Amino acid sequence: MADRTLSSPLPKDDVDAIDELREVYGKLTKELSKIIVGQEHVIEQLAICLFARGHALLMGVPGLAKTLLISRLAETLSLSFSRIQFTPDLMPMDITGTDILQELPGGKREFQFAKGPVFANIVLADEINRAPSKTQAAMLEAMQEHRVTVAGRTYTLDSPFFVLATQNPIEQEGTYPLPEAQLDRFMFMIGVDYPSRAEEIAIARSTTGMALPRLEHVLDGPKVLAFQDLVRRVPVPDHLYELAVDLVRRTRPHQGEAPGWLKPLVSWGAGPRAVQYLILGAKTRAALRGSYVVRMEDVMEVADPVLRHRVMTTFTAESEGVTSRDVAKRLVEELAKAA
């Protein structure tokens, strides 16, 4: 049930809309559970990115159903979906589209633009780090500007527009690491971990029998856009704005707020976009859970996927086996104790 003990200045229409969003999210997770075993946190984080108008980067070894989850999510949302398999020879026009010479009636010829796979509501960028820099740059413009430029002409992408990229962390031969500027465009980096023993048994039973079931449509494009506007109206107490800013500032080793233990482990901390995504992520998580105001636990729960790819560790950290996720987790724990 929604947490009605927390007062909220939201009008009744928005309160009712949040109740509806909570119910829709419940239906969405129920449909996905017909095919996806476990991964509740991954599904929640994907939903947060969707309704916060953010993009997500899924990190995990092969065989963890990353691609299957994304394609089935698109199926439940009644949105157009395209998959781009990134390879070292992929060119920008393979993503954006290109002008093609067409013959018209009467023998006249002219160039017409043929849209590429980026013209979809949900775009799966599979193994995005395998494409060269100029192709990644074309994807970056689409992610940030929601448009593409081809032959000097600009084409606007349809809304909603949602990029879900995957990356394999264990095989780096022949890859082009994503630049920090592009990593920063992803709202969340979502870690996809191995399933538990019970979940793996359930996977074996459900995927080696009959064909996978078809999923029911839960949402359409206009409703997604309405919910995206709704979550931005969820109120945030002033002390949580301060908490989000303090958390991000503590990741920066060259500023006074950084704790002493962090300075030898981190070369660069998160920028202001991290604060924006902490607040937007917390707003969306609160709405998905039926809360009419953001709580501290909402900020803390989205801190890991927001910060883990925005904190650059040093060689010292790598030699000690300390990851950016370890740094973010410790910062969150310390700030939670002090709050």
Number of C-alpha atoms within 10 A of each C-alpha: 9 16 12 11 8 11 10 15 11 14 8 9 9 17 20 14 17 25 20 16 22 21 15 15 20 14 17 21 17 13 21 20 16 13 19 23 18 18 18 13 12 17 19 15 22 24 22 28 24 24 27 25 20 23 23 26 26 23 18 19 18 15 9 15 16 22 19 12 19 21 17 17 24 19 20 20 21 15 20 17 21 18 18 18 15 23 17 15 11 17 18 20 17 16 23 23 19 18 14 11 12 13 12 9 7 6 7 8 11 10 11 12 16 13 16 16 18 30 24 21 20 26 23 27 22 21 20 26 24 24 23 21 17 12 22 23 16 20 23 19 14 23 21 13 11 19 19 22 16 15 8 7 8 10 16 12 17 14 17 21 23 23 23 24 25 26 22 17 12 9 10 12 7 12 16 15 15 18 12 12 10 15 17 19 17 25 28 31 24 23 17 17 12 14 15 12 9 10 15 14 12 15 16 10 11 16 12 9 8 8 8 11 9 12 18 14 16 17 18 14 16 11 14 19 17 12 20 19 14 20 26 17 15 23 16 19 11 8 11 19 16 11 20 22 17 15 26 27 21 22 28 22 20 14 12 10 14 19 14 10 10 18 18 13 23 23 17 16 22 21 16 11 14 24 23 16 24 31 24 26 32 30 28 31 28 26 31 25 19 23 25 29 22 24 18 17 13 21 25 19 16 21 27 23 24 27 29 21 23 26 24 21 22 17 14 12 18 12 10 9 9 16 19 23 18 12 22 23 16 13 20 19 12 12 15 14 7 7 10
